[in-house]
């Protein structure tokens, strides 16, 4: 039987070919796709998340682990869809209007996907209306990233647009990025703030009341 502990280790160590191979073996053996996701991939990403929080891992290690996760997910995603495994929530993530920084946003997206969330990645320089459309398409978390003090007001604009378009109460809004603070989140009535990618996963779970 394919070894889920070995799969988790392959993610932690960023061994993309191993992660893909073990995932393929597990699928071929008829293992439940949800078990492969939770006991192998997510288990590995959870360790990566806590190592990142504890400064045992830095951005390069997380990116390498996330790449391994991504390769394994490419194999697993169609099986998950056909086996009806429910995503934990649907997160629409983007870097706000006027801002082109995406390294941190991509890390947050990959960690969230690793934790079992469905991700709609809207990219960079995302106008408020695109987030409104994402909520109409079923996103229940809006995740906004900004790296410039000059683009932080676009987070406020996005929240105001969600309100004026009548969809603010259909999704929780979380924000983050180097210049962003909990105080700013409070000031613009965001539902949550996370300082880094691992904490973003905890915050999304907290907002959706997932244990
Ligand atoms: Co720019 N840049 N940049 N830049 N850039 C900064 C942000 C800056 C601090 C550099 C500096 O002056 N010291 C400065 C901002 C100053 C300020 O506003 N206070 C700056 C500037 C000024 C600019 C330009 C205006 C420069 C110019 O053209 N004159 C320009 C703006 C372009 C634009 O966006 N319109 C610009 C351009 C660029 C590049 C294109 C060259 C490139 C971006 C490439 C890319 O992203 N694809 C770039 C880069 C790389 C940086 C630095 C060097 C690194 C940013 C980064 O990727 N960090 C940055 C200086 C620095 O931070 N040391 C700088 C690594 C990343 C993993 O961290 O993004 O913070 P971070 O994400 C973290 C957390 O913040 C958090 O989790 C992540 C992982 O832990 N997080 C979230 C992020 N989003 C989150 C969302 C969440 C929760 C957590 O919930 C939704």
Boltz pocket constraint, residues with backbone or C-beta under 6 A from the ligand:
constraints:
  - pocket:
      binder: B
      contacts: [[A, 59], [A, 98], [A, 99], [A, 100], [A, 101], [A, 102], [A, 103], [A, 104], [A, 105], [A, 107], [A, 108], [A, 142], [A, 143], [A, 144], [A, 145], [A, 146], [A, 147], [A, 148], [A, 149], [A, 150], [A, 174], [A, 175], [A, 176], [A, 177], [A, 178], [A, 179], [A, 193], [A, 194], [A, 195], [A, 196], [A, 197], [A, 198], [A, 200]]
      max_distance: 6.0
